[in-house]
């Protein structure tokens, strides 16, 4: 396998950790990120400063929605048939779509199209891309399986991620481009995103402010530790998808195809109640939270829970870090990074 990987969203939470792992494993990494100010750009710059310490890391501040700039990066680096791409660049978040829907169209649709079309033109070896557990939308049967129909998104973010999967399949069919979609389930850990609930909760508890608890706390999430997510990606990188010989058009399986296309859930296979999750943060901080119960928010789903049988079968790996271990690691990083004492 080629020792060079292109990672978009390299200054983001998952992108940063993936780049770190790849560099430690001896890969050359080409990082691409537009350093959007959706959340603190300083956090992204700090992640990048660590990555830039590696001689095998090169970085381009480029927006995927700018086709000419993206083409310039690929041309300058001579990206071609031996290279693999991991697309982690996207406008994240469910509620932010109510404020700025255009950013989702530009990044998650136009940006994704520009990248996958360029990937097929340079005949890249394999393109992996971030999808989301949000695509399960109105589904209520748990655990969520890649074989479930996902045609009922309840947020613009989820709709764009489902669109990515559909576009990828069309390119896998039309151009024989191997593509793998990764449905991440609530990723958390050190260097995480400040817009995520665990980050918001920690900040609120430390400052003594009330923290919003939606649906009166009657929610659950499959919290997945960042190292487990990265391990899943790394194992799937050389696992170029092949046509599924058992795929049947009379009884189509959504997670595979007769073309080189696959979908995988990457989750911890455990659904944790939101109030229990908050208690673990409280215990890690040694401080109690002031809870502000609120109704369900538009775009949120009540429960998530990943079926990871296909991932385990394909690459022999199942995420397993319990939140009792993962949350204290995040808290330790948070207190050190923000110089907070408790």
Secondary structure per residue as TSV (DSSP state, phi and psi in degrees):
chain	resnum	aa	ss	phi	psi
A	1	X	-	360.0	139.9
A	2	X	-	-55.8	144.2
A	3	X	S	-94.8	18.9
A	4	X	E	-122.2	129.9
A	5	X	E	-127.4	135.7
A	6	X	E	-97.5	124.3
A	7	X	E	-120.3	114.3
A	8	X	E	-90.4	151.6
A	9	X	T	72.1	31.2
A	10	X	T	-69.4	-19.0
A	11	X	T	-93.3	-0.7
A	12	X	S	-81.3	178.9
A	13	X	H	-59.8	-62.0
A	14	X	H	-68.6	-40.1
A	15	X	H	-59.2	-43.7
A	16	X	H	-60.1	-48.6
A	17	X	H	-66.1	-37.8
A	18	X	H	-65.5	-44.2
A	19	X	H	-59.7	-43.4
A	20	X	H	-56.6	-47.6
A	21	X	H	-64.6	-44.9
A	22	X	H	-63.2	-41.7
A	23	X	H	-64.3	-41.5
A	24	X	H	-64.4	-29.6
A	25	X	T	-84.6	2.5
A	26	X	T	94.8	11.0
A	27	X	-	-84.6	156.0
A	28	X	E	-93.2	131.3
A	29	X	E	-121.2	128.5
A	30	X	E	-103.6	113.4
A	31	X	E	-99.1	138.3
A	32	X	E	-131.0	131.8
A	33	X	E	-160.2	146.7
A	34	X	-	-96.3	-2.0
A	35	X	-	52.7	44.6
A	36	X	-	-57.8	153.6
A	37	X	T	-94.8	23.8
A	38	X	T	-53.0	-39.5
A	39	X	S	-135.8	173.4
A	40	X	-	-40.2	107.5
A	41	X	H	-63.2	-23.6
A	42	X	H	-62.6	-36.1
A	43	X	H	-64.7	-40.3
A	44	X	H	-66.2	-41.5
A	45	X	H	-63.6	-36.8
A	46	X	H	-67.3	-38.3
A	47	X	H	-61.9	-46.2
A	48	X	H	-62.0	-36.9
A	49	X	H	-61.2	-32.5
A	50	X	H	-72.3	-43.3
A	51	X	H	-64.9	-35.0
A	52	X	T	-69.0	-11.3
A	53	X	T	-71.0	-15.0
A	54	X	S	-91.0	130.4
A	55	X	T	-69.5	-22.2
A	56	X	T	-90.6	12.3
A	57	X	E	-113.5	127.6
A	58	X	E	-123.1	146.1
A	59	X	E	-129.5	141.0
A	60	X	E	-129.0	122.5
A	61	X	E	-81.4	96.9
A	62	X	-	-141.4	138.4
A	63	X	-	-95.5	127.5
A	64	X	T	-61.7	-24.1
A	65	X	T	-75.0	-10.4
A	66	X	-	-96.0	96.2
A	67	X	H	-62.1	-41.2
A	68	X	H	-65.0	-43.0
A	69	X	H	-64.1	-40.5
A	70	X	H	-65.1	-42.2
A	71	X	H	-61.8	-36.4
A	72	X	H	-64.0	-40.2
A	73	X	H	-63.3	-48.5
A	74	X	H	-63.3	-40.0
A	75	X	H	-67.4	-44.7
A	76	X	H	-63.6	-31.9
A	77	X	T	-95.3	0.1
A	78	X	T	53.1	45.6
A	79	X	-	-65.0	132.7
A	80	X	-	-152.7	-152.4
A	81	X	T	-68.2	-17.3
A	82	X	T	-92.6	-4.8
A	83	X	-	-97.2	152.4
A	84	X	E	-116.4	149.5
A	85	X	E	-120.7	135.8
A	86	X	E	-119.3	111.3
A	87	X	E	-93.9	106.6
A	88	X	-	-114.4	3.2
A	89	X	-	-78.4	129.4
A	90	X	-	-171.4	160.1
A	91	X	-	-85.1	112.0
A	92	X	-	-89.3	178.2
A	93	X	-	93.8	144.1
A	94	X	S	-93.0	-49.9
A	95	X	G	-73.7	-28.8
A	96	X	G	-62.7	-22.3
A	97	X	G	-63.5	-24.1
A	98	X	G	-72.4	-24.3
A	99	X	T	-93.3	-40.1
A	100	X	-	-141.0	69.7
A	101	X	H	-64.7	-28.6
A	102	X	H	-59.3	-33.6
A	103	X	H	-64.4	-30.5
A	104	X	H	-72.2	-37.8
A	105	X	I	-67.8	-46.1
A	106	X	I	-63.4	-48.4
A	107	X	I	-82.1	-52.2
A	108	X	I	-82.7	-22.8
A	109	X	I	-106.9	-61.1
A	110	X	I	-65.4	-45.9
A	111	X	I	-60.2	-43.9
A	112	X	H	-63.8	-43.8
A	113	X	H	-59.8	-46.5
A	114	X	H	-57.4	-41.2
A	115	X	H	-70.9	-47.0
A	116	X	H	-70.0	-32.3
A	117	X	H	-69.1	-36.9
A	118	X	H	-69.3	-36.8
A	119	X	H	-60.3	-40.3
A	120	X	H	-74.2	-31.5
A	121	X	H	-69.4	-34.7
A	122	X	T	-90.1	-1.1
A	123	X	T	60.6	47.9
A	124	X	-	-64.2	155.9
A	125	X	S	-69.2	-38.9
A	126	X	E	-166.1	131.0
A	127	X	E	-116.4	117.6
A	128	X	E	-102.2	147.9
A	129	X	E	-148.0	149.6
A	130	X	E	-77.9	120.3
A	131	X	E	-103.3	-149.3
A	132	X	E	-162.2	151.5
A	133	X	G	-63.5	-16.4
A	134	X	G	-62.6	-21.2
A	135	X	G	-65.0	-18.3
A	136	X	G	-71.0	-17.7
A	137	X	T	46.4	-116.7
A	138	X	T	-79.2	0.6
A	139	X	-	-62.7	141.5
A	140	X	-	-123.9	-10.6
A	141	X	S	-75.2	124.0
A	142	X	S	-113.2	149.5
A	143	X	S	-74.4	159.1
A	144	X	B	-70.3	127.1
A	145	X	-	-113.2	147.5
A	146	X	T	-65.5	-13.4
A	147	X	T	-89.1	0.0
A	148	X	S	-80.3	147.7
A	149	X	-	-68.0	136.5
A	150	X	-	-128.6	53.6
A	151	X	-	-100.7	16.4
A	152	X	-	-132.4	63.0
A	153	X	-	-65.9	149.4
A	154	X	-	-120.2	15.7
A	155	X	S	-147.7	155.5
A	156	X	H	-62.2	-39.2
A	157	X	H	-56.4	-48.4
A	158	X	H	-62.3	-39.2
A	159	X	H	-63.9	-38.3
A	160	X	H	-68.1	-36.5
A	161	X	H	-69.5	-39.9
A	162	X	H	-62.2	-39.0
A	163	X	H	-61.7	-38.3
A	164	X	H	-59.5	-43.2
A	165	X	H	-63.7	-40.8
A	166	X	H	-67.3	-43.5
A	167	X	H	-63.1	-41.3
A	168	X	H	-60.4	-42.5
A	169	X	H	-62.8	-40.9
A	170	X	H	-63.7	-36.1
A	171	X	H	-74.2	-34.6
A	172	X	H	-63.6	-36.5
A	173	X	H	-76.1	-52.9
A	174	X	H	-68.9	-39.7
A	175	X	H	-116.3	5.2
A	176	X	-	57.8	33.8
A	177	X	-	-86.0	117.3
A	178	X	-	-67.4	124.1
A	179	X	E	-132.1	144.4
A	180	X	E	-133.2	121.3
A	181	X	E	-96.2	136.3
A	182	X	E	-117.0	110.6
A	183	X	E	-89.6	99.0
A	184	X	E	-79.7	142.2
A	185	X	-	-113.1	110.4
A	186	X	-	31.2	77.0
A	187	X	E	-80.2	136.8
A	188	X	E	-142.5	164.2
A	189	X	-	145.6	-177.6
A	190	X	T	-55.9	146.1
A	191	X	T	65.7	26.0
A	192	X	-	-72.4	-179.6
A	193	X	-	-85.8	129.7
A	194	X	T	-65.8	-14.6
A	195	X	T	-88.0	-3.3
A	196	X	S	-82.9	152.7
A	197	X	H	-57.8	-45.2
A	198	X	H	-63.2	-33.4
A	199	X	H	-69.5	-47.2
A	200	X	H	-62.3	-43.0
A	201	X	H	-62.0	-46.0
A	202	X	H	-60.3	-46.2
A	203	X	H	-62.3	-42.6
A	204	X	H	-66.1	-43.3
A	205	X	H	-63.8	-43.5
A	206	X	H	-65.7	-32.9
A	207	X	H	-89.7	-4.7
A	208	X	T	78.0	13.1
A	209	X	-	-91.3	158.5
A	210	X	E	-70.9	144.9
A	211	X	E	-114.4	137.0
A	212	X	E	-73.2	131.5
A	213	X	E	-122.1	106.8
A	214	X	E	-79.7	154.9
A	215	X	G	54.6	34.0
A	216	X	G	57.2	24.0
A	217	X	G	86.5	-2.8
A	218	X	-	-86.1	68.2
A	219	X	-	-143.9	159.3
A	220	X	E	-144.8	151.7
A	221	X	E	-136.9	150.6
A	222	X	-	-92.1	93.3
A	223	X	-	-80.5	126.4
A	224	X	E	-120.4	122.0
A	225	X	E	-70.6	142.3
A	226	X	H	-56.2	-40.6
A	227	X	H	-62.8	-34.6
A	228	X	H	-69.0	-38.8
A	229	X	H	-62.4	-46.6
A	230	X	H	-62.3	-41.9
A	231	X	H	-59.9	-41.8
A	232	X	H	-61.7	-43.7
A	233	X	H	-63.6	-46.7
A	234	X	H	-61.2	-40.1
A	235	X	H	-69.2	-30.7
A	236	X	H	-83.0	-18.3
A	237	X	H	-52.9	-50.9
A	238	X	T	-83.3	-3.3
A	239	X	-	-89.0	69.6
A	240	X	-	-62.7	124.8
A	241	X	-	-65.7	139.8
A	242	X	-	-113.7	158.4
A	243	X	-	-56.3	140.2
A	244	X	-	-84.2	111.7
A	245	X	T	-66.6	-17.3
A	246	X	T	-97.3	3.4
A	247	X	-	-69.2	135.2
A	248	X	-	-127.2	117.6
A	249	X	G	-63.9	-19.8
A	250	X	G	-80.5	-20.8
A	251	X	G	-141.1	68.4
A	252	X	-	-67.0	133.5
A	253	X	-	-92.6	121.7
A	254	X	T	-64.0	-26.7
A	255	X	T	-84.7	-8.3
A	256	X	-	-141.4	-169.8
A	257	X	-	-166.8	172.3
A	258	X	S	-81.9	1.2
A	259	X	S	-115.4	169.2
A	260	X	S	-74.4	80.0
A	261	X	E	-146.3	133.9
A	262	X	E	-143.7	155.0
A	263	X	E	-126.9	138.8
A	264	X	E	-135.8	141.6
A	265	X	E	-81.3	136.9
A	266	X	E	-122.9	97.2
A	267	X	S	-143.5	173.5
A	268	X	-	-87.0	-4.1
A	269	X	S	58.0	41.6
A	270	X	-	-155.8	125.6
A	271	X	-	-101.2	121.3
A	272	X	E	-110.3	130.1
A	273	X	E	-62.6	141.4
A	274	X	H	-59.6	-40.9
A	275	X	H	-67.4	-35.9
A	276	X	H	-65.5	-38.1
A	277	X	H	-62.2	-43.2
A	278	X	H	-63.6	-39.2
A	279	X	H	-62.7	-35.6
A	280	X	H	-67.7	-38.2
A	281	X	H	-64.7	-43.0
A	282	X	H	-57.8	-46.9
A	283	X	H	-63.2	-38.1
A	284	X	H	-69.1	-31.8
A	285	X	H	-90.7	-21.2
A	286	X	T	71.1	27.7
A	287	X	-	-140.0	147.6
A	288	X	-	-89.6	149.3
A	289	X	-	-92.4	149.7
A	290	X	E	-99.9	108.1
A	291	X	E	-89.3	135.6
A	292	X	E	-119.0	98.0
A	293	X	E	-70.2	132.0
A	294	X	E	-135.1	160.6
A	295	X	-	-71.3	169.6
A	296	X	-	-61.0	139.6
A	297	X	-	-92.1	149.4
A	298	X	T	-60.0	131.5
A	299	X	T	95.5	-16.9
A	300	X	-	-79.7	150.5
A	301	X	-	-107.3	153.9
A	302	X	S	-72.9	-44.9
A	303	X	B	-138.4	147.3
A	304	X	-	-133.2	148.6
A	305	X	-	-166.7	118.4
A	306	X	B	-92.7	130.0
A	307	X	-	-85.8	117.6
A	308	X	-	-114.8	21.4
A	309	X	H	-59.5	-40.9
A	310	X	H	-66.8	-39.4
A	311	X	H	-63.0	-47.6
A	312	X	H	-62.3	-39.4
A	313	X	H	-67.9	-37.1
A	314	X	H	-74.2	-46.7
A	315	X	H	-124.9	5.3
A	316	X	S	68.6	31.8
A	317	X	-	-138.2	136.6
A	318	X	-	-131.5	123.4
A	319	X	-	-54.8	141.2
A	320	X	-	-149.5	6.4
A	321	X	-	-70.5	118.0
A	322	X	-	-72.8	150.8
A	323	X	H	-64.6	-22.6
A	324	X	H	-63.5	-23.1
A	325	X	H	-96.7	-41.4
A	326	X	H	-70.3	-41.9
A	327	X	H	-63.4	-46.2
A	328	X	H	-58.0	-33.2
A	329	X	H	-67.0	-40.0
A	330	X	H	-65.0	-44.5
A	331	X	H	-60.3	-42.3
A	332	X	H	-59.1	-45.2
A	333	X	H	-64.0	-45.6
A	334	X	H	-58.6	-47.9
A	335	X	H	-63.1	-37.4
A	336	X	H	-74.2	-44.8
A	337	X	H	-65.6	-42.6
A	338	X	T	-94.7	4.5
A	339	X	T	54.4	51.4
A	340	X	-	-108.0	137.0
A	341	X	-	-111.5	147.5
A	342	X	-	-122.9	360.0
